[in-house]
Amino acid sequence: MKRYKIKRNDTVKVIAGKDKGKTGKVLRFVAKEDRVVVEGVNMGKKAVKKRRQNEQGGIIEVEAPIHISNVSAVNKSGERTKVGYSRDKEQKKVRVARKNGEAL
């Protein structure tokens, strides 16, 4: 199984494709296809059928998966960075931004 440094709830920036430059939070991870679903990115339309009496059917916009190679992690100041690992004071493994060393 492959290991990825981008996890759920990380803030990422799209670096390629039609939504290049947009940032968002990772909502879901599709490991089999090497894809992530990012909040507000790669929006597509989906037809939804009315299921219950008080529910409304129609066409809604949903986020579609985007390949993980097209996104990059973002540190707290909003710039792109690679993800690394280091040990904190209690010797716990912590994910850090490679650019400035702050914890993600």
URVENMO-V386779 format. One record per helix or strand of 3 or more residues. SS is the DSSP state (hx for helix, st for strand). FROM is the first residue (numbers start at 1). TO is the last residue. Records with the same first field share a line. If there is no record, write none. Layout:
BEGIN
SS=FROM-TO + FROM-TO
END
This chain:
BEGIN
st=11-14 + 23-30 + 35-38 + 43-48 + 58-63 + 71-74 + 83-87 + 93-97
hx=31-33 + 68-70
END
